[in-house]
Structures are given as structure tokens and as C-alpha cells.
């Protein structure tokens, strides 16, 4: 049985959701946050969801409900939880379910801001570093979001891919 830190919410059947990039970009542009935060959100969205193709019940950011509770201020965006095998590990995991992509982005933007995970910020979770440019952002993202390890070594090919996505985000925003 997969742990559930949101037992008060309904457990919904897993549904693969997808969204076109143009729709996702328009939703992200509607948020009143800095360009740097929007670029970070765009990158995380693209990486975590395979460019919007692999959402879990409108969760395009990989947010899970089996490792802890998130701040109560984020509850307004969460409509339930769904269980699915995690892509990276193949282990069964419980994911947050969102009503729509805007809820997923609102949740993501909150996490980016609270962690300082944007160019001009100080990543205060795991990586514990100032983020001065796209390279710093990619390293902080990988260490604090993907690997959960301050000593993680990021393969060059992965780093190049993230930097390419970041440059695309700079063009979009």
C-alpha cells in the first residue's frame, strides 16, 4: 500500500493527461511573477511532463503525496491523489491530482519561489547555492528537485538538454 499524506482527499483513478505547449505557455504567462520564475516553471514543466505529454491527472510537475504534506496554502489546488508507477524508478507512487494545468502551475510557482529555484534566487533546499545564470539553475534544479542530493553529479548530456530547454524558455518569456 502506497503511503498517503492526504487521506482526507479522494483517491482518483490514474488518468494520463496531456496539454499542448501553446496552451501551457499561455497558462503560465497569465501568472504575475517574474520572467525568471516563469522560465524556471516552463523548464520544470517540460522536463517533468515530457513537454506536456505525460501528466498524471493534470500534475505536470511530478508532485507526490506519499513523502510528506505540502504547505496548507497549496491545498486549494489539489483535488485528490492518484497512484501510478514512477517513471524514473518504476516504484508505485502516489501523485497529487490537480483540476487543471493552472493549479499545477500555481503549485509549481509557489515551490520555485519558496526554494529560490530561479535565476537571481538562492536555492535554499539541498543545493544551497546562489543561482546567477542558466548553468547554476540547471545544477540547482538537478540537485534539489531531481536527485535530492547536494553531491549529485549531473551527466553532461543531461545538463546540455536542460540548458537547451532553458534557452527555449528565454525565447518564450
C-alpha positions as CSV (number, residue, x, y, z in Angstrom):
1,X,0.0,0.0,0.0
2,X,1.4,3.4,-1.0
3,X,1.6,5.9,1.8
4,X,-1.0,8.8,1.6
5,X,-0.3,12.1,3.3
6,X,-3.7,13.3,2.1
7,X,-6.2,10.7,3.4
8,X,-9.0,13.4,3.6
9,X,-8.9,13.8,-0.2
10,X,-10.4,11.3,-2.7
11,X,-8.2,8.7,-4.3
12,X,-9.0,9.1,-8.0
13,X,-8.2,6.7,-10.8
14,X,-4.9,7.5,-12.6
15,X,-5.5,9.3,-15.9
16,X,-2.7,10.2,-18.2
17,X,-3.3,13.9,-19.1
18,X,-1.6,15.9,-21.8
19,X,-1.6,19.5,-22.9
20,X,-0.3,21.3,-25.9
21,X,2.7,23.5,-25.3
22,X,0.9,26.6,-26.6
23,X,-1.9,26.2,-24.1
24,X,0.6,25.5,-21.3
25,X,2.6,28.6,-22.2
26,X,-0.5,30.8,-22.3
27,X,-1.5,29.5,-18.8
28,X,2.0,30.2,-17.5
29,X,2.1,33.7,-19.0
30,X,-1.1,34.6,-17.0
31,X,0.8,34.4,-13.7
32,X,2.0,37.6,-12.2
33,X,5.6,36.5,-11.4
34,X,9.0,37.5,-12.8
35,X,10.3,36.3,-16.1
36,X,13.0,34.2,-14.3
37,X,10.3,32.4,-12.3
38,X,8.3,31.7,-15.4
39,X,11.3,30.3,-17.2
40,X,12.1,28.0,-14.3
41,X,8.4,26.8,-14.3
42,X,8.5,26.3,-18.0
43,X,11.6,24.2,-17.8
44,X,10.4,22.1,-14.9
45,X,7.1,21.6,-16.7
46,X,8.8,20.5,-19.9
47,X,11.2,18.1,-18.2
48,X,8.8,16.6,-15.7
49,X,5.9,16.1,-18.2
50,X,7.8,15.3,-21.4
51,X,6.7,18.6,-22.9
52,X,3.2,18.3,-21.6
53,X,2.6,14.7,-22.9
54,X,2.8,12.8,-19.7
55,X,0.7,14.4,-16.9
56,X,-0.8,12.5,-14.0
57,X,-4.3,13.8,-13.5
58,X,-3.1,17.3,-14.6
59,X,0.0,17.0,-12.4
60,X,2.7,18.1,-14.9
61,X,5.4,18.6,-12.2
62,X,5.9,15.3,-10.5
63,X,4.4,16.4,-7.2
64,X,3.9,13.5,-4.9
65,X,1.6,12.8,-2.0
66,X,3.4,9.8,-0.4
67,X,6.5,11.5,1.0
68,X,5.0,14.4,3.0
69,X,2.3,17.1,3.2
70,X,2.9,20.3,1.3
71,X,2.1,23.7,2.9
72,X,-1.6,24.1,3.7
73,X,-1.7,27.2,1.4
74,X,-1.3,24.8,-1.6
75,X,-4.4,22.6,-0.6
76,X,-6.6,24.8,-2.7
77,X,-5.0,23.4,-5.9
78,X,-5.1,19.7,-5.0
79,X,-8.3,17.8,-5.8
80,X,-7.2,14.3,-4.9
81,X,-4.4,11.7,-5.3
82,X,-3.7,9.0,-7.9
83,X,-1.4,6.0,-7.7
84,X,1.0,5.3,-10.6
85,X,4.4,3.7,-11.2
86,X,7.1,6.4,-11.1
87,X,8.9,6.7,-14.5
88,X,12.4,7.1,-13.0
89,X,12.3,4.2,-10.5
90,X,9.3,2.0,-11.6
91,X,8.1,2.1,-8.0
92,X,4.4,2.7,-7.3
93,X,4.0,6.2,-6.1
94,X,1.1,8.5,-5.0
95,X,0.8,11.7,-7.0
96,X,-1.2,14.8,-6.4
97,X,-4.1,15.4,-8.7
98,X,-5.0,18.9,-9.9
99,X,-8.2,20.2,-11.5
100,X,-6.2,21.8,-14.4
101,X,-2.8,23.0,-15.6
102,X,-3.3,26.3,-13.8
103,X,-3.4,24.6,-10.4
104,X,-0.4,22.6,-11.3
105,X,1.5,25.8,-12.3
106,X,0.3,27.7,-9.2
107,X,1.7,24.9,-7.0
108,X,4.9,24.8,-9.0
109,X,5.4,28.6,-8.9
110,X,4.9,28.5,-5.1
111,X,7.6,25.8,-4.8
112,X,10.0,27.7,-7.1
113,X,9.6,30.9,-5.1
114,X,9.9,29.2,-1.7
115,X,13.0,27.3,-2.7
116,X,14.7,30.2,-4.5
117,X,14.9,28.0,-7.6
118,X,15.2,30.7,-10.3
119,X,18.0,32.8,-11.8
120,X,18.6,35.6,-9.2
121,X,17.5,33.4,-6.3
122,X,19.3,31.4,-3.7
123,X,18.3,27.8,-3.8
124,X,17.8,27.0,-0.1
125,X,16.9,23.3,-0.5
126,X,19.7,20.7,-0.8
127,X,21.8,22.6,-3.3
128,X,22.2,25.7,-1.1
129,X,23.6,27.9,-3.7
130,X,23.1,31.3,-5.4
131,X,21.7,31.0,-8.9
132,X,23.3,33.5,-11.2
133,X,22.7,32.0,-14.6
134,X,21.2,29.2,-16.5
135,X,24.0,26.8,-15.7
136,X,23.6,27.5,-12.0
137,X,19.9,27.0,-12.4
138,X,20.3,23.6,-14.1
139,X,22.7,22.4,-11.4
140,X,20.4,23.6,-8.5
141,X,17.4,22.0,-10.2
142,X,19.1,18.7,-10.7
143,X,20.5,18.5,-7.1
144,X,17.4,19.8,-5.3
145,X,14.5,18.7,-7.4
146,X,15.6,15.6,-9.3
147,X,18.3,13.8,-7.3
148,X,17.7,15.2,-3.8
149,X,21.5,15.2,-3.2
150,X,23.9,18.1,-2.8
151,X,26.7,15.9,-4.2
152,X,24.8,14.6,-7.2
153,X,26.9,14.5,-10.4
154,X,24.9,15.6,-13.4
155,X,25.8,13.9,-16.7
156,X,26.9,16.4,-19.4
157,X,24.2,15.2,-21.8
158,X,21.5,15.9,-19.2
159,X,23.0,19.3,-18.4
160,X,23.1,20.2,-22.1
161,X,19.4,19.1,-22.5
162,X,18.3,21.3,-19.6
163,X,20.3,24.3,-20.9
164,X,18.7,23.9,-24.3
165,X,15.2,23.9,-22.7
166,X,16.2,26.9,-20.6
167,X,17.3,28.8,-23.7
168,X,13.9,28.0,-25.3
169,X,12.2,29.4,-22.2
170,X,14.2,32.6,-22.5
171,X,12.9,33.0,-26.1
172,X,9.3,32.3,-25.0
173,X,9.3,34.7,-22.0
